[in-house]
């Protein structure tokens, strides 16, 4: 491995000079010397030892990202946002991926309770971060849920797309309740009075918050909550299809459906097609998550877009501030979502349009 001494010898300068250039202390060297050192370092393939630098200085500009599964669209978009921030802050990242998506399948769906079975793997990766001189950690969840007690570290820690019951922890998530209220209120404004809800599991906090938004929109619209218009799924396509079947079996079926994720909405659309009910015409429909599929199914699915990249950016900014000793960070932040209109539900004054309309 090429060392700092190797670069100094090849460039004909002292190791202190090379250190000044590598660490961007350009006021201590001339521009010609700095250029010579940079060219020599590139020629030799020199890479700075970030862990050693952190241990020497007792300060690190390296963030460890602990990802539940980089293959999921939520995580990879959040990591992209983290990268966008650190690139402009002279910081670096180490990424450790737990690859949990396939490990937690149970009875045809993901059982997030099974994540706790992998505590030892989480701790192992945190220990590696510590040994590598990481200055702070961002834990990126696959699903915005309670992960209290899952991560144990003394390093500055930020939870992205996940949260804990500890009010002193630092978390960045999206606002589930406000956008659910906005979505259902749009249906009410369009004249819908029988608005069905396909909910996630009853013990899910995001599902609970979206349910509160649904109820508030109905109340503000002068509509009495009808429990028969609520059906529960487990986030899967099949559960969405079963829930839609249950809701449309009523003598007065819903004229609108709000689904708490896109996969259940896809299941609902599958059932509607089988039943000869036209999605977007006989029943308007909205999903949640704005996955890529929304633009390409027929009809294209109106959905709530979660600001995943922005969650990553803010989590990185918060981690950097904490690593620098900043205590001004807000402990819990929720970013606003937006509704992307497509063929299954269009309404006036709704803002953003999906690809299907362009």
Residue, then its C-alpha position, 0 to 999 in steps of 0.5 A: x500500500x502506498x504511504x504518505x512517506x512514499x509520496x513525499x519521497x517521490x515528490x521530493x518534499x517532506x511528509x509534513x508538506x504532503x500532509x498539508x496538501x492531503x488535508x487541504x491546508x493550502x495556506x501552508x504550501x505554494x500552489x506549484x508544490x501542492x500541484x506536484x504533490x497531488x500529481x504524485x499522489x495520483x500517479x502512485x495511487x495514494x489513498x489516505x487512511x481515514x481511520x488512522x487520521x481520525x484516531x490521530x486527530x480525535x475527530x473524524x469526518x467519516x459517517x457510517x451508514x448502517x442500512x437495513x437493505x440497500x436493495x429496497x427503493x426506500x433505502x437506496x434513495x435515502x443513501x443517495x441523499x446522504x451522499x449528496x450532502x457529504x459530497x459538499x461537506x468534505x466528508x466520507x461514508x462507510x456503508x454497511x448493509x444488513x441485507x434484511x429484506x429477504x431475511x424477514x419474510x414470513x407467511x408471504x410478507x415482511x415481518x419487521x419484528x424479525x429484525x430484532x433477531x439480527x441484533x448481533x449483526x447490527x452490533x458487529x457492524x457498529x463495532x467495525x465502524x468504531x474500529x475504523x474511526x467513524x465519527x457518527x452513524x446514520x441508521x437507515x430503515x426499510x420502513x418508518x417504524x419503531x426500532x427502539x433498543x435495536x442500535x446501541x452505540x456511543x457514537x453520534x447517531x441519527x435514525x433515517x426513516x425509522x424512530x424510537x420512543x426515546x425523545x432525546x434520539x435524533x430522527x428524520x421521517x416523513x409526515x404521514x398524518x398531514x398528507x393522508x388528511x390532504x389526500x382524503x380531503x381532496x376526495x371529499x372536495x370532489x364530492x365523495x362521501x363514501x371513502x374506503x380505506x385500505x389500512x396497513x396493520x393495526x399495530x403499525x405507527x405509520x398506519x395509525x397516523x395515516x388513519x388519523x389523517x383519514x378520520x380528520x379529513x372526514x370529520x372536517x368534511x362533515x362525514x361520519x366515520x363508517x367502520x365498514x369502509x375500513x379494511x386492513x391489509x399487511x402491505x402486500x398485493x394479495x392483502x390489498x385485493x382481499x381488502x378491496x373485495x370486502x369493501x366493494x361487497x357492500x350494497x353501497x360500495x365506496x366511490x373512492x379508495x385511499x390505500x396506505x401503500x402502493x402494493x395494496x393499491x395494486x391489489x385493489x386494482x387487480x380486484x376491481x378489474x376482475x369485478x368489472x369496476x373501472x379504477x379512476x372512473x367507477x372508483x377513484x383510487x390513491x396509493x402511498x409511496x409513489x413507487x416506480x410502478x405507479x407510472x406504468x400500470x394501467x391506469x397509472x396510479x395516483x400516489x403519495x410521494x415520500x421525500x426519501x432523498x430529502x430525508x437522507x440529506x437532512x439526516x446527513x446534515x444532522x449527523x455532521x452537526x452532531x459530529x461537530x458538537x452541535x447541540x442545536x439540532x432538532x431531535x425529531x423532524x418530519x418532512x412533508x410529502x406530496x401527492x402525484x396525480x395520475x389517472x386513478x384520481x385527478x382533482x383541481x388544484x392538486x399540483x404535481x402530475x405524474x409521467x403518465x400525463x406528460 
